[in-house]
Amino acid sequence: MLGRLLLGYGCRVAQDPRVAGRRLAIWSHGAPHPTVGASTVLFWQYVSGLRAAGFEVLSLVLAQPDSSAAEGISAYEALARKEGISVAVCRAESFLEERRHAVRLRADVLGPAREAVAAFRPDASFCLDFLAGWAARGTAEPRVVWLGDLRFQTTWYHARYEAKERRSAALQLPLAFVRSFAWRRAYREALHGAAVVIVSSKSSEAALERIGVSSGYQPYPWPSSDGDPASAKTPPELPTFLFLGALGALGSRSALHFLLRRLYPRLVRRWGSGGFQVLIAGRGTLPGWAAEALEGKPEFVPLGFVDDLGSLLRRVHAAIAPISVPVGNRSRILTVLAAGTVVVAHQNAACGNPDLVDGQTCYLAADADGFAERMARCVEAPAEARAVAERGRELYRTRFRPDVAVEAAVDTLATVLPASPTDTG
């Protein structure tokens, strides 16, 4: 749903003599893509950025039907060739076998991947998320594993929200609890022996520490345009806000609960019925319960997928991210920060991204009253909000801009690479 905000931002990573010419196998579940998807977009930024830094790259794609259409793989292979990136594809109906009490890696389908790695003879492996990290175990070491949202957390939180939406689903909570523990055991096994584990969310450090895995947080590379849409903001007189994100994802699920059940009554109390507007933009469809809750509420305007998100951000007072679930580092927030628009978020957003500070780089609120007050501040104190937005954009540029974030990954890889023949003479 990032539309044109992603176009035109090249990953300007400079060659690094520490890694130039070294061979790196980069594993990913699904094909990286420069503009579509959240995880696949940042996968592309890592793959292309590490190649630009000087690595000889083999991009090893684990492709299964739910994540990798044939045309997507073909398009990726063509794009990768232009960047001097080798691609190997390992296909399977599923790489994992999920049972009630256990999650198992299917080693029997990994033969093509292991053969490609053996032929490439990499100096190290860089694994993009959990499945990639598990599949690469025992191939090319050292192995650096990057992790997005942790499945043992998202499994449990999805079950809790399902129970809120359907009373009968509460009966499935014990099973979800058991599955969450199965995923914990799988993570512990998958990450065993990794030289470094990088987490994209600060809160994941403590969650992994509890299962005996040491990790470190790094901001991830998230693309944006080079323009400055904040300089041309033209919001209407009516208080207008943007809610954005993949509508079926955990972040949106959490945010919709907070928005419709807690925040909406406070907004009506402040501005009156019809006295404000919340534009809803994103891929996918609203959950049934949320669509029903929106009926009779003219303040909400579903837009579906928006191609030109930058233009939309110039026409609102703020973007809102009332995501109360305390996990994840939300790319939708980074998209808005990069565009120079102020963000109002739930304070739990800072659990994943500690650079989000209330009144400094964004507005954060712990409850619905505080959230409504900060939304009103964006309308009534535009100069203050504009200064917060400018600091938020600087945060993006110094921490999450692709060249900066990829450089951090290069630094990590450089510390674990074995000595090259030229180093030893």
C-alpha positions as a Markdown table, in Angstrom:
| # | Residue | x | y | z |
|---|---|---|---|---|
| 1 | Met | 0.0 | 0.0 | 0.0 |
| 2 | Leu | 3.0 | 2.2 | -0.1 |
| 3 | Gly | 2.4 | 3.3 | -3.7 |
| 4 | Arg | 4.6 | 5.9 | -5.2 |
| 5 | Leu | 6.3 | 6.7 | -1.9 |
| 6 | Leu | 8.6 | 3.8 | -2.6 |
| 7 | Leu | 9.5 | 4.7 | -6.2 |
| 8 | Gly | 12.7 | 6.5 | -7.0 |
| 9 | Tyr | 14.6 | 5.7 | -3.8 |
| 10 | Gly | 17.8 | 3.8 | -4.8 |
| 11 | Cys | 19.9 | 2.1 | -2.1 |
| 12 | Arg | 22.9 | 4.3 | -2.2 |
| 13 | Val | 25.2 | 2.0 | -0.3 |
| 14 | Ala | 28.9 | 2.6 | -0.9 |
| 15 | Gln | 31.4 | -0.2 | -1.6 |
| 16 | Asp | 33.0 | -1.4 | 1.6 |
| 17 | Pro | 36.6 | -2.8 | 1.3 |
| 18 | Arg | 35.9 | -5.1 | 4.3 |
| 19 | Val | 33.4 | -7.1 | 2.3 |
| 20 | Ala | 34.2 | -6.4 | -1.3 |
| 21 | Gly | 34.5 | -9.7 | -3.2 |
| 22 | Arg | 33.3 | -11.8 | -0.3 |
| 23 | Arg | 30.6 | -14.4 | -1.1 |
| 24 | Leu | 27.3 | -14.2 | 0.7 |
| 25 | Ala | 24.4 | -16.5 | 0.6 |
| 26 | Ile | 21.2 | -14.6 | 1.4 |
| 27 | Trp | 18.2 | -16.8 | 2.2 |
| 28 | Ser | 14.6 | -15.5 | 2.1 |
| 29 | His | 11.1 | -17.0 | 2.3 |
| 30 | Gly | 9.6 | -15.7 | -0.9 |
| 31 | Ala | 11.1 | -13.5 | -3.6 |
| 32 | Pro | 12.3 | -10.0 | -2.6 |
| 33 | His | 10.5 | -7.1 | -4.3 |
| 34 | Pro | 11.3 | -3.4 | -4.6 |
| 35 | Thr | 7.8 | -2.1 | -4.1 |
| 36 | Val | 5.2 | -4.7 | -3.1 |
| 37 | Gly | 4.8 | -6.1 | 0.4 |
| 38 | Ala | 6.3 | -5.2 | 3.7 |
| 39 | Ser | 8.8 | -8.0 | 4.4 |
| 40 | Thr | 9.6 | -8.5 | 0.7 |
| 41 | Val | 10.4 | -4.8 | 0.3 |
| 42 | Leu | 12.9 | -4.8 | 3.1 |
| 43 | Phe | 14.3 | -8.1 | 1.8 |
| 44 | Trp | 15.0 | -6.4 | -1.5 |
| 45 | Gln | 16.7 | -3.5 | 0.3 |
| 46 | Tyr | 19.0 | -5.9 | 2.1 |
| 47 | Val | 19.8 | -8.0 | -1.0 |
| 48 | Ser | 20.4 | -5.1 | -3.3 |
| 49 | Gly | 22.2 | -3.1 | -0.6 |
| 50 | Leu | 24.6 | -5.9 | 0.4 |
| 51 | Arg | 25.4 | -6.4 | -3.3 |
| 52 | Ala | 26.1 | -2.7 | -3.6 |
| 53 | Ala | 28.4 | -2.9 | -0.6 |
| 54 | Gly | 30.6 | -5.3 | -2.6 |
| 55 | Phe | 29.4 | -8.8 | -1.7 |
| 56 | Glu | 29.1 | -11.4 | -4.4 |
| 57 | Val | 25.5 | -12.5 | -3.6 |
| 58 | Leu | 23.6 | -15.7 | -4.1 |
| 59 | Ser | 19.9 | -15.0 | -3.3 |
| 60 | Leu | 18.4 | -18.2 | -2.3 |
| 61 | Val | 14.6 | -18.1 | -2.4 |
| 62 | Leu | 12.4 | -20.6 | -0.5 |
| 63 | Ala | 9.3 | -20.6 | -2.6 |
| 64 | Gln | 6.0 | -22.2 | -1.6 |
| 65 | Pro | 2.5 | -21.5 | -3.2 |
| 66 | Asp | 1.3 | -19.1 | -0.5 |
| 67 | Ser | 4.2 | -16.8 | -0.8 |
| 68 | Ser | 5.7 | -17.1 | -4.3 |
| 69 | Ala | 3.8 | -17.0 | -7.6 |
| 70 | Ala | 5.7 | -18.1 | -10.6 |
| 71 | Glu | 5.5 | -14.8 | -12.3 |
| 72 | Gly | 6.9 | -13.1 | -9.2 |
| 73 | Ile | 9.9 | -15.4 | -9.2 |
| 74 | Ser | 10.5 | -14.7 | -12.9 |
| 75 | Ala | 10.3 | -11.0 | -12.4 |
| 76 | Tyr | 12.7 | -11.2 | -9.4 |
| 77 | Glu | 15.2 | -13.3 | -11.4 |
| 78 | Ala | 15.2 | -10.7 | -14.2 |
| 79 | Leu | 15.7 | -7.8 | -11.8 |
| 80 | Ala | 18.4 | -9.6 | -9.8 |
| 81 | Arg | 20.4 | -10.3 | -13.0 |
| 82 | Lys | 20.5 | -6.5 | -13.7 |
| 83 | Glu | 22.1 | -6.0 | -10.3 |
| 84 | Gly | 24.6 | -8.8 | -10.7 |
| 85 | Ile | 22.8 | -11.0 | -8.2 |
| 86 | Ser | 22.7 | -14.8 | -8.7 |
| 87 | Val | 19.4 | -16.4 | -7.8 |
| 88 | Ala | 18.6 | -20.0 | -6.8 |
| 89 | Val | 15.0 | -21.1 | -6.1 |
| 90 | Cys | 14.0 | -24.1 | -3.9 |
| 91 | Arg | 10.3 | -25.0 | -4.3 |
| 92 | Ala | 8.1 | -26.9 | -1.9 |
| 93 | Glu | 4.4 | -27.1 | -1.0 |
| 94 | Ser | 5.6 | -26.3 | 2.5 |
| 95 | Phe | 8.9 | -26.1 | 4.2 |
| 96 | Leu | 7.4 | -26.6 | 7.7 |
| 97 | Glu | 5.3 | -29.3 | 9.2 |
| 98 | Glu | 3.0 | -27.8 | 11.8 |
| 99 | Arg | 1.4 | -30.0 | 14.4 |
| 100 | Arg | -0.5 | -29.1 | 17.5 |
| 101 | His | 2.5 | -29.6 | 19.8 |
| 102 | Ala | 5.4 | -29.2 | 17.5 |
| 103 | Val | 6.8 | -27.4 | 14.4 |
| 104 | Arg | 9.3 | -29.3 | 12.3 |
| 105 | Leu | 11.5 | -28.2 | 9.4 |
| 106 | Arg | 11.2 | -30.5 | 6.4 |
| 107 | Ala | 14.8 | -31.2 | 5.5 |
| 108 | Asp | 13.7 | -33.6 | 2.7 |
| 109 | Val | 12.7 | -30.7 | 0.4 |
| 110 | Leu | 15.8 | -28.6 | 0.9 |
| 111 | Gly | 18.1 | -30.5 | -1.4 |
| 112 | Pro | 18.1 | -28.0 | -4.2 |
| 113 | Ala | 18.9 | -25.2 | -1.8 |
| 114 | Arg | 21.8 | -27.0 | -0.1 |
| 115 | Glu | 23.2 | -27.9 | -3.5 |
| 116 | Ala | 23.1 | -24.3 | -4.7 |
| 117 | Val | 24.9 | -23.2 | -1.6 |
| 118 | Ala | 27.5 | -25.8 | -1.9 |
| 119 | Ala | 28.2 | -24.9 | -5.5 |
| 120 | Phe | 28.4 | -21.2 | -4.6 |
| 121 | Arg | 30.8 | -21.7 | -1.6 |
| 122 | Pro | 29.8 | -18.6 | 0.4 |
| 123 | Asp | 31.9 | -17.1 | 3.1 |
| 124 | Ala | 28.8 | -16.5 | 5.2 |
| 125 | Ser | 25.0 | -16.8 | 5.3 |
| 126 | Phe | 22.6 | -13.9 | 5.9 |
| 127 | Cys | 19.1 | -15.3 | 6.6 |
| 128 | Leu | 16.0 | -13.1 | 6.3 |
| 129 | Asp | 13.6 | -14.3 | 9.0 |
| 130 | Phe | 12.9 | -17.5 | 10.9 |
| 131 | Leu | 12.3 | -20.1 | 8.2 |
| 132 | Ala | 15.4 | -18.9 | 6.2 |
| 133 | Gly | 17.5 | -19.1 | 9.4 |
| 134 | Trp | 16.3 | -22.6 | 10.1 |
| 135 | Ala | 16.8 | -23.9 | 6.5 |
| 136 | Ala | 20.3 | -22.5 | 6.3 |
| 137 | Arg | 21.4 | -24.1 | 9.5 |
| 138 | Gly | 24.3 | -26.5 | 8.9 |
| 139 | Thr | 25.1 | -25.1 | 5.4 |
| 140 | Ala | 27.5 | -22.1 | 5.2 |
| 141 | Glu | 28.7 | -20.7 | 8.5 |
| 142 | Pro | 28.9 | -18.1 | 10.1 |
| 143 | Arg | 25.2 | -17.6 | 9.9 |
| 144 | Val | 23.6 | -14.2 | 10.7 |
| 145 | Val | 19.8 | -14.3 | 11.1 |
| 146 | Trp | 17.5 | -11.3 | 10.8 |
| 147 | Leu | 14.1 | -11.7 | 12.4 |
| 148 | Gly | 10.8 | -9.9 | 11.8 |
| 149 | Asp | 7.8 | -10.4 | 14.1 |
| 150 | Leu | 8.1 | -13.5 | 16.2 |
| 151 | Arg | 5.6 | -16.2 | 15.3 |
| 152 | Phe | 5.2 | -17.4 | 18.9 |
| 153 | Gln | 4.0 | -13.9 | 19.8 |
| 154 | Thr | 1.8 | -13.2 | 16.8 |
| 155 | Thr | 0.1 | -16.6 | 17.1 |
| 156 | Trp | -0.9 | -15.8 | 20.6 |
| 157 | Tyr | -2.1 | -12.3 | 20.0 |
| 158 | His | -4.1 | -13.2 | 16.9 |
| 159 | Ala | -5.9 | -15.8 | 19.0 |
| 160 | Arg | -6.7 | -13.3 | 21.7 |
| 161 | Tyr | -8.2 | -10.8 | 19.2 |
| 162 | Glu | -10.1 | -13.7 | 17.6 |
| 163 | Ala | -11.6 | -14.4 | 21.0 |
| 164 | Lys | -12.7 | -10.7 | 21.3 |
| 165 | Glu | -14.3 | -10.8 | 17.9 |
| 166 | Arg | -16.1 | -14.2 | 18.3 |
| 167 | Arg | -17.0 | -15.5 | 21.7 |
| 168 | Ser | -16.8 | -19.1 | 20.6 |
| 169 | Ala | -13.2 | -18.6 | 19.6 |
| 170 | Ala | -12.3 | -18.2 | 23.3 |
| 171 | Leu | -12.5 | -22.0 | 23.5 |
| 172 | Gln | -9.4 | -22.1 | 21.2 |
| 173 | Leu | -7.2 | -20.1 | 23.5 |
| 174 | Pro | -5.7 | -23.1 | 25.2 |
| 175 | Leu | -4.7 | -24.6 | 21.9 |
| 176 | Ala | -3.2 | -21.3 | 20.8 |
| 177 | Phe | -1.2 | -21.2 | 24.0 |
| 178 | Val | 0.2 | -24.7 | 23.2 |
| 179 | Arg | 1.0 | -23.7 | 19.6 |
| 180 | Ser | 2.8 | -20.6 | 20.9 |
| 181 | Phe | 5.0 | -22.8 | 23.0 |
| 182 | Ala | 5.7 | -25.1 | 20.0 |
| 183 | Trp | 6.8 | -22.1 | 18.0 |
| 184 | Arg | 9.1 | -21.1 | 20.9 |
| 185 | Arg | 10.8 | -24.5 | 20.7 |
| 186 | Ala | 11.1 | -24.1 | 17.0 |
| 187 | Tyr | 12.8 | -20.7 | 17.3 |
| 188 | Arg | 15.2 | -22.0 | 19.9 |
| 189 | Glu | 16.2 | -24.9 | 17.5 |
| 190 | Ala | 16.4 | -22.7 | 14.4 |
| 191 | Leu | 18.6 | -20.1 | 15.9 |
| 192 | His | 21.0 | -22.5 | 17.7 |
| 193 | Gly | 24.5 | -21.9 | 16.5 |
| 194 | Ala | 23.8 | -18.6 | 14.8 |
| 195 | Ala | 26.8 | -16.2 | 15.0 |
| 196 | Val | 24.5 | -13.2 | 15.3 |
| 197 | Val | 20.7 | -12.8 | 15.7 |
| 198 | Ile | 19.4 | -9.3 | 14.5 |
| 199 | Val | 15.9 | -8.3 | 15.6 |
| 200 | Ser | 13.8 | -5.7 | 13.8 |
| 201 | Ser | 11.8 | -4.9 | 16.9 |
| 202 | Lys | 13.5 | -3.9 | 20.2 |
| 203 | Ser | 10.9 | -5.8 | 22.2 |
| 204 | Ser | 12.0 | -9.1 | 20.6 |
| 205 | Glu | 15.3 | -9.0 | 22.5 |
| 206 | Ala | 13.6 | -9.7 | 25.8 |
| 207 | Ala | 11.2 | -12.3 | 24.3 |
| 208 | Leu | 14.1 | -14.2 | 22.8 |
| 209 | Glu | 16.2 | -13.9 | 25.9 |
| 210 | Arg | 13.5 | -15.8 | 27.8 |
| 211 | Ile | 14.0 | -18.8 | 25.5 |
| 212 | Gly | 17.8 | -18.6 | 25.8 |
| 213 | Val | 18.6 | -16.7 | 22.5 |
| 214 | Ser | 20.8 | -13.6 | 22.6 |
| 215 | Ser | 19.9 | -11.0 | 20.0 |
| 216 | Gly | 20.4 | -7.3 | 19.2 |
| 217 | Tyr | 18.1 | -4.7 | 17.7 |
| 218 | Gln | 18.9 | -2.9 | 14.5 |
| 219 | Pro | 16.7 | -0.5 | 12.5 |
| 220 | Tyr | 15.8 | -2.1 | 9.1 |
| 221 | Pro | 16.1 | -0.5 | 5.6 |
| 222 | Trp | 12.8 | 1.1 | 4.6 |
| 223 | Pro | 12.6 | 3.0 | 1.3 |
| 224 | Ser | 10.9 | 6.3 | 0.6 |
| 225 | Ser | 10.9 | 9.1 | -2.0 |
| 226 | Asp | 13.5 | 11.9 | -1.8 |
| 227 | Gly | 10.9 | 14.6 | -1.9 |
| 228 | Asp | 9.6 | 16.7 | 1.0 |
| 229 | Pro | 5.8 | 16.5 | 0.9 |
| 230 | Ala | 5.6 | 18.2 | 4.3 |
| 231 | Ser | 6.5 | 21.5 | 2.7 |
| 232 | Ala | 3.3 | 21.4 | 0.6 |
| 233 | Lys | 0.8 | 20.2 | 3.2 |
| 234 | Thr | -2.7 | 21.4 | 2.6 |
| 235 | Pro | -5.1 | 19.8 | 5.1 |
| 236 | Pro | -8.7 | 20.8 | 5.1 |
| 237 | Glu | -10.5 | 22.8 | 7.8 |
| 238 | Leu | -12.2 | 19.6 | 9.0 |
| 239 | Pro | -9.9 | 17.6 | 11.3 |
| 240 | Thr | -8.8 | 14.8 | 8.9 |
| 241 | Phe | -6.6 | 11.8 | 9.7 |
| 242 | Leu | -5.2 | 8.9 | 7.9 |
| 243 | Phe | -5.3 | 5.3 | 9.1 |
| 244 | Leu | -3.1 | 3.1 | 6.9 |
| 245 | Gly | -1.7 | -0.4 | 6.7 |
| 246 | Ala | -2.4 | -3.9 | 5.5 |
| 247 | Leu | -5.9 | -4.3 | 6.9 |
| 248 | Gly | -5.6 | -8.0 | 7.8 |
| 249 | Ala | -2.3 | -7.8 | 9.6 |
| 250 | Leu | -1.9 | -8.0 | 13.4 |
| 251 | Gly | -1.1 | -4.3 | 13.6 |
| 252 | Ser | -4.3 | -3.2 | 11.9 |
| 253 | Arg | -6.3 | -5.8 | 13.8 |
| 254 | Ser | -5.1 | -4.3 | 17.1 |
| 255 | Ala | -5.5 | -0.7 | 15.9 |
| 256 | Leu | -9.0 | -1.2 | 14.7 |
| 257 | His | -10.1 | -2.6 | 18.1 |
| 258 | Phe | -8.6 | 0.5 | 19.8 |
| 259 | Leu | -9.9 | 2.9 | 17.2 |
| 260 | Leu | -13.5 | 1.7 | 17.1 |
| 261 | Arg | -14.1 | 0.5 | 20.6 |
| 262 | Arg | -12.2 | 3.1 | 22.7 |
| 263 | Leu | -11.0 | 6.1 | 20.6 |
| 264 | Tyr | -14.1 | 6.8 | 18.5 |
| 265 | Pro | -16.4 | 7.9 | 21.4 |
| 266 | Arg | -13.7 | 10.3 | 22.5 |
| 267 | Leu | -13.4 | 11.8 | 19.1 |
| 268 | Val | -17.2 | 12.3 | 18.8 |
| 269 | Arg | -17.2 | 13.9 | 22.3 |
| 270 | Arg | -14.5 | 16.4 | 21.1 |
| 271 | Trp | -15.6 | 17.3 | 17.6 |
| 272 | Gly | -19.2 | 16.0 | 17.4 |
| 273 | Ser | -20.8 | 13.5 | 15.1 |
| 274 | Gly | -19.5 | 14.2 | 11.5 |
| 275 | Gly | -17.0 | 16.8 | 12.9 |
| 276 | Phe | -13.9 | 14.9 | 11.9 |
| 277 | Gln | -12.8 | 12.4 | 9.3 |
| 278 | Val | -10.6 | 9.3 | 9.3 |
| 279 | Leu | -9.5 | 8.0 | 5.9 |
| 280 | Ile | -8.7 | 4.3 | 5.9 |
| 281 | Ala | -6.2 | 3.1 | 3.3 |
| 282 | Gly | -4.6 | -0.3 | 2.8 |
| 283 | Arg | -4.4 | -3.6 | 1.0 |
| 284 | Gly | -6.9 | -6.3 | 1.8 |
| 285 | Thr | -10.4 | -6.0 | 3.3 |
| 286 | Leu | -11.7 | -4.9 | 6.7 |
| 287 | Pro | -12.6 | -7.7 | 9.0 |
| 288 | Gly | -16.3 | -8.4 | 9.1 |
| 289 | Trp | -16.7 | -7.1 | 12.7 |
| 290 | Ala | -14.9 | -3.9 | 11.8 |
| 291 | Ala | -17.0 | -3.3 | 8.6 |
| 292 | Glu | -20.2 | -3.7 | 10.7 |
| 293 | Ala | -18.8 | -1.3 | 13.3 |
| 294 | Leu | -18.2 | 1.3 | 10.7 |
| 295 | Glu | -21.8 | 1.3 | 9.5 |
| 296 | Gly | -23.6 | 4.5 | 10.5 |
| 297 | Lys | -20.3 | 6.3 | 11.2 |
| 298 | Pro | -19.9 | 8.8 | 8.4 |
| 299 | Glu | -16.6 | 10.0 | 9.9 |
| 300 | Phe | -14.8 | 6.9 | 8.5 |
| 301 | Val | -14.0 | 6.8 | 4.7 |
| 302 | Pro | -12.6 | 3.5 | 3.4 |
| 303 | Leu | -10.3 | 4.1 | 0.4 |
| 304 | Gly | -8.9 | 0.7 | -0.3 |
| 305 | Phe | -5.4 | 0.6 | -1.8 |
| 306 | Val | -4.0 | 4.0 | -2.5 |
| 307 | Asp | -1.3 | 4.3 | -5.2 |
| 308 | Asp | -0.2 | 7.9 | -4.5 |
| 309 | Leu | 0.1 | 7.8 | -0.7 |
| 310 | Gly | 2.4 | 10.9 | -0.7 |
| 311 | Ser | -0.4 | 13.0 | -2.1 |
| 312 | Leu | -2.8 | 11.7 | 0.5 |
| 313 | Leu | -0.5 | 12.4 | 3.4 |
| 314 | Arg | -0.3 | 16.0 | 2.3 |
| 315 | Arg | -4.0 | 16.4 | 2.8 |
| 316 | Val | -4.3 | 15.2 | 6.4 |
| 317 | His | -3.5 | 16.7 | 9.7 |
| 318 | Ala | -1.8 | 13.5 | 10.9 |
| 319 | Ala | -1.5 | 9.8 | 10.4 |
| 320 | Ile | -2.8 | 7.7 | 13.3 |
| 321 | Ala | -1.4 | 4.3 | 14.4 |
| 322 | Pro | -3.5 | 3.2 | 17.4 |
| 323 | Ile | -1.7 | -0.1 | 17.5 |
| 324 | Ser | -1.9 | -1.3 | 21.1 |
| 325 | Val | -0.3 | -4.7 | 20.7 |
| 326 | Pro | 3.2 | -4.4 | 22.2 |
| 327 | Val | 5.2 | -6.2 | 19.5 |
| 328 | Gly | 6.6 | -5.2 | 16.1 |
| 329 | Asn | 8.3 | -2.2 | 14.5 |
| 330 | Arg | 5.7 | -0.9 | 12.1 |
| 331 | Ser | 6.7 | 0.0 | 8.6 |
| 332 | Arg | 3.5 | 2.1 | 8.2 |
| 333 | Ile | 4.9 | 4.5 | 10.9 |
| 334 | Leu | 8.2 | 4.7 | 9.1 |
| 335 | Thr | 6.5 | 5.5 | 5.8 |
| 336 | Val | 4.7 | 8.4 | 7.4 |
| 337 | Leu | 7.8 | 9.7 | 9.2 |
| 338 | Ala | 9.7 | 9.6 | 5.9 |
| 339 | Ala | 7.0 | 11.7 | 4.2 |
| 340 | Gly | 7.3 | 14.4 | 6.8 |
| 341 | Thr | 3.8 | 13.9 | 8.2 |
| 342 | Val | 3.3 | 13.8 | 12.0 |
| 343 | Val | 2.3 | 10.4 | 13.5 |
| 344 | Val | 0.0 | 9.8 | 16.5 |
| 345 | Ala | 0.6 | 6.3 | 17.8 |
| 346 | His | -0.1 | 4.2 | 20.8 |
| 347 | Gln | 2.7 | 4.2 | 23.3 |
| 348 | Asn | 3.3 | 0.5 | 22.7 |
| 349 | Ala | 4.7 | 1.4 | 19.3 |
| 350 | Ala | 7.8 | 2.5 | 21.2 |
| 351 | Cys | 8.3 | -1.1 | 22.5 |
| 352 | Gly | 9.4 | -2.1 | 19.0 |
| 353 | Asn | 11.0 | 1.3 | 18.0 |
| 354 | Pro | 12.6 | 3.0 | 20.9 |
| 355 | Asp | 13.4 | 6.1 | 18.8 |
| 356 | Leu | 9.7 | 7.0 | 18.9 |
| 357 | Val | 9.4 | 9.6 | 21.7 |
| 358 | Asp | 6.2 | 11.5 | 22.6 |
| 359 | Gly | 6.4 | 15.1 | 21.6 |
| 360 | Gln | 9.8 | 14.7 | 20.0 |
| 361 | Thr | 9.7 | 12.4 | 16.9 |
| 362 | Cys | 5.9 | 11.6 | 17.1 |
| 363 | Tyr | 3.0 | 11.8 | 19.5 |
| 364 | Leu | 2.4 | 8.8 | 21.7 |
| 365 | Ala | -0.5 | 8.1 | 24.0 |
| 366 | Ala | -1.3 | 5.4 | 26.6 |
| 367 | Asp | -5.1 | 5.6 | 26.4 |
| 368 | Ala | -8.0 | 6.9 | 24.3 |
| 369 | Asp | -8.2 | 10.2 | 26.1 |
| 370 | Gly | -4.5 | 10.9 | 25.6 |
| 371 | Phe | -4.8 | 9.8 | 22.0 |
| 372 | Ala | -7.7 | 12.1 | 21.2 |
| 373 | Glu | -5.9 | 15.0 | 22.9 |
| 374 | Arg | -2.8 | 14.5 | 20.7 |
| 375 | Met | -4.9 | 14.2 | 17.5 |
| 376 | Ala | -6.5 | 17.6 | 18.5 |
| 377 | Arg | -3.0 | 19.1 | 19.0 |
| 378 | Cys | -2.2 | 18.2 | 15.4 |
| 379 | Val | -5.1 | 20.4 | 14.3 |
| 380 | Glu | -4.9 | 23.2 | 16.9 |
| 381 | Ala | -1.1 | 23.6 | 17.1 |
| 382 | Pro | 0.1 | 23.1 | 13.6 |
| 383 | Ala | 3.5 | 24.7 | 14.2 |
| 384 | Glu | 4.2 | 22.3 | 17.0 |
| 385 | Ala | 3.0 | 19.3 | 15.0 |
| 386 | Arg | 5.2 | 20.4 | 12.0 |
| 387 | Ala | 8.3 | 20.5 | 14.3 |
| 388 | Val | 7.5 | 17.0 | 15.6 |
| 389 | Ala | 7.1 | 15.8 | 12.0 |
| 390 | Glu | 10.4 | 17.3 | 10.9 |
| 391 | Arg | 12.2 | 15.6 | 13.8 |
| 392 | Gly | 10.4 | 12.3 | 12.9 |
| 393 | Arg | 11.7 | 12.7 | 9.3 |
| 394 | Glu | 15.2 | 13.2 | 10.6 |
| 395 | Leu | 14.8 | 10.0 | 12.7 |
| 396 | Tyr | 13.9 | 8.1 | 9.5 |
| 397 | Arg | 16.8 | 9.6 | 7.6 |
| 398 | Thr | 19.4 | 8.8 | 10.3 |
| 399 | Arg | 18.2 | 5.3 | 11.3 |
| 400 | Phe | 15.9 | 3.6 | 8.7 |
| 401 | Arg | 17.0 | 5.1 | 5.4 |
| 402 | Pro | 18.2 | 2.1 | 3.3 |
| 403 | Asp | 21.8 | 3.1 | 3.0 |
| 404 | Val | 22.1 | 3.8 | 6.7 |
| 405 | Ala | 20.4 | 0.6 | 7.8 |
| 406 | Val | 22.2 | -1.6 | 5.3 |
| 407 | Glu | 25.5 | -0.2 | 6.5 |
| 408 | Ala | 24.7 | -1.5 | 10.0 |
| 409 | Ala | 24.2 | -5.0 | 8.5 |
| 410 | Val | 27.5 | -4.7 | 6.6 |
| 411 | Asp | 29.2 | -3.8 | 9.9 |
| 412 | Thr | 27.7 | -6.9 | 11.6 |
| 413 | Leu | 28.7 | -9.2 | 8.7 |
| 414 | Ala | 32.2 | -7.8 | 8.6 |
| 415 | Thr | 32.7 | -8.7 | 12.2 |
| 416 | Val | 31.9 | -12.4 | 11.7 |
| 417 | Leu | 33.4 | -13.1 | 8.3 |
| 418 | Pro | 36.3 | -15.5 | 8.3 |
| 419 | Ala | 39.7 | -14.1 | 7.3 |
| 420 | Ser | 40.2 | -14.0 | 3.5 |
| 421 | Pro | 43.4 | -15.4 | 1.9 |
| 422 | Thr | 44.5 | -11.7 | 1.3 |
| 423 | Asp | 44.1 | -11.0 | 5.0 |
| 424 | Thr | 46.4 | -13.9 | 6.0 |
| 425 | Gly | 48.9 | -13.3 | 3.2 |
